[in-house]
């Protein structure tokens, strides 16, 4: 299943986005398009990975690069994830857990 942006809500300089579907190298063009379509002027983006059907290291590297680029521009990206146990283990074993463990703003996530 292609990646999907389920919902997008804006409030006072914050964009909330939920991604689902296949978050893998197979759909790198679609994922790149999704990241490129996000309003770059927003100071804060809250991104939730909402039970993706698949996730791989390519997506995690893309997400890490996107976060680094936003940080370089003085903007914030908070990420949370609702993942299967297998995906959580993959992320833990590969050292990407800190990328998906932002809880500061996610507690107020409204979708």
SULGI-V740133 format. One line per field, one symbol per residue. ss: DSSP state (A for helix, B for strand, O for the rest). burial: # if it has 16 or more other C-alpha atoms within 10 Angstrom, else .. A space follows every 50 residues. Layout:
ss=???
burial=???
This chain:
ss=OOOBBBBBBBBOOBBBBBBBOBBOAAAAAAAAAAAAAOOOOOOBBBBBBB OOOBBOAAAAAAAAAAAAAAAAOOOBBBBBBBOOAAAAAAAAAAOOAAAA OOOOOAAAOOO
burial=..##.........############.##.##..........######### #####...##.###.##..#....#######.#...##.##....#..## .#...#.....
